[in-house]
Amino acid sequence: MNSQFLLEKLEHSEEYKKFVKENKDAYLCSAFFIIDLSEKNPENKYHFDFYIPSSKKTFSFETENGIKLVPLERDYEIVLDKISMKNHFDFDEIKEKILIEMELNKIKNKIQKMIFSLQNKDKKDFLLGTIFLSGLGLLKVNFNIAEKKITDFEKKSLFDMMKIVRK
């Protein structure tokens, strides 16, 4: 699955066209993707979030079962950066790059689920990922979309995350 296909699916929907017509200043500010690699009943999710500066509201388009517009609650006044989406990405290619990094780092676990947040950081589009592995392992991955490379790769365990929450 690639981002261009998902974005085109969204842009061709009547729900999106209506939204853009009614909110001319709206822009893509983030996206959220869950890639479930389980063999039985994978639950993939693809959400594109749009910020409307004139109303300071954010809406998400859920695209997994048709196109559904959902308002998002925000408790803060921060203006969200615009995602350019001029560089597209493919989840299968990203998975391959992650597998190469895992091999280099001698990580033998199997990828079960990949969760990515698309954000703009320092005027660049990035995918910030949490990769769930077998054996309660986690990977924190940053992927630079323009350069098509992993810029940050760190192995953690679910127990490491639980220690942080307890403190």
C-alpha positions in Angstrom: 0.0 0.0 0.0 1.3 3.4 -0.8 0.5 7.0 0.3 -0.3 8.2 -3.2 -3.1 5.6 -3.6 -4.6 6.5 -0.2 -4.4 10.2 -0.8 -6.0 9.8 -4.3 -8.8 7.7 -2.8 -9.5 10.5 -0.3 -9.3 13.3 -2.9 -11.8 11.6 -5.2 -14.4 11.1 -2.5 -17.5 13.3 -2.3 -17.0 13.8 1.4 -13.5 15.3 0.8 -14.6 17.5 -2.1 -17.5 18.9 0.0 -15.1 19.5 3.0 -12.5 21.4 0.8 -15.3 23.5 -0.8 -16.6 24.5 2.6 -13.1 25.0 4.2 -10.9 26.6 1.6 -8.1 27.3 4.1 -7.9 23.7 5.3 -4.7 21.8 4.9 -3.2 18.4 5.6 -1.5 18.7 9.0 -0.9 15.0 9.9 -1.9 11.4 9.2 -2.0 8.2 11.1 -1.5 4.8 9.7 -1.8 1.3 11.3 -0.4 -1.5 9.2 -1.4 -4.8 10.8 0.7 -7.7 9.6 -1.3 -10.4 11.4 -2.4 -13.1 9.0 -5.9 -13.4 10.5 -8.2 -10.4 10.3 -5.7 -7.6 9.9 -7.0 -4.2 11.1 -5.4 -1.6 8.9 -6.3 2.1 9.5 -5.5 5.1 7.4 -6.5 8.6 8.8 -5.7 12.0 7.2 -6.0 15.0 9.5 -6.8 18.5 8.2 -6.4 21.8 10.2 -8.7 24.8 9.4 -6.8 27.9 10.6 -9.9 30.2 10.4 -11.9 28.1 12.9 -8.8 26.5 14.7 -10.5 23.1 14.3 -9.1 19.8 13.1 -10.9 17.0 11.3 -9.8 13.5 10.4 -10.8 11.5 7.4 -10.9 7.8 8.2 -10.4 5.9 4.9 -10.5 2.2 5.9 -14.2 1.6 5.3 -15.2 4.2 2.8 -14.5 7.9 3.7 -15.7 9.2 7.0 -15.2 12.7 8.4 -14.6 12.9 12.1 -14.0 16.1 14.2 -11.0 15.9 16.5 -10.8 17.5 19.9 -7.8 19.7 20.6 -7.0 21.2 24.0 -4.2 23.5 22.7 -3.8 26.5 20.5 -0.7 25.4 18.6 -0.9 26.0 14.8 -0.2 22.7 13.1 2.4 22.6 10.3 1.4 21.8 6.8 2.3 18.4 5.3 3.5 18.8 1.7 2.9 15.3 0.5 5.0 16.0 -2.5 7.0 12.9 -1.7 5.1 9.7 -1.5 6.0 6.5 0.4 5.2 2.8 0.2 4.6 0.8 3.4 6.1 -2.3 1.9 9.4 -0.4 1.1 9.5 1.0 4.6 9.0 -2.4 6.0 11.9 -3.7 4.0 14.2 -0.9 5.2 13.1 -1.7 8.8 13.9 -5.4 8.3 17.4 -4.5 7.0 18.0 -2.3 10.1 16.7 -5.2 12.3 19.2 -7.6 10.6 22.0 -5.1 11.1 21.1 -4.8 14.7 20.7 -8.5 15.2 17.0 -8.3 16.0 15.4 -11.6 15.3 11.8 -10.8 16.3 9.0 -10.7 13.8 7.1 -7.5 12.9 3.5 -7.7 14.0 2.2 -4.2 13.6 3.5 -0.9 12.3 2.0 2.4 13.5 3.1 5.6 11.8 2.3 9.3 12.4 3.0 11.5 9.4 4.2 14.9 10.6 6.1 17.9 9.4 9.3 18.4 11.4 11.9 21.2 10.5 10.0 21.8 7.2 10.4 18.1 6.2 7.8 15.4 6.1 8.6 12.5 8.4 7.0 9.3 9.4 7.4 8.7 13.1 6.9 5.0 13.8 6.3 2.5 16.5 6.8 -1.0 15.3 5.4 -3.9 17.5 7.5 -7.0 17.4 7.0 -10.6 18.6 8.2 -11.2 22.2 6.9 -7.8 23.4 9.5 -5.9 21.5 9.2 -2.4 20.1 11.1 -0.3 17.6 11.0 3.5 17.5 11.7 4.5 13.9 11.9 7.9 12.2 11.7 7.8 8.4 12.6 10.8 6.3 10.2 10.6 3.3 12.2 12.9 0.9 15.4 11.0 1.4 13.6 7.6 1.7 15.8 6.6 4.6 15.5 5.7 8.3 17.0 8.6 10.4 16.4 7.1 13.8 16.2 3.5 14.9 15.9 2.3 18.5 14.9 -1.0 20.0 12.8 -1.0 23.2 10.6 -3.4 25.0 7.1 -3.1 26.3 8.5 -3.4 29.8 10.7 -0.3 29.2 7.6 1.7 28.3 5.8 0.4 31.4 8.7 1.6 33.6 8.3 5.1 32.1 4.6 5.2 32.8 5.0 4.0 36.4 7.5 6.8 37.2 
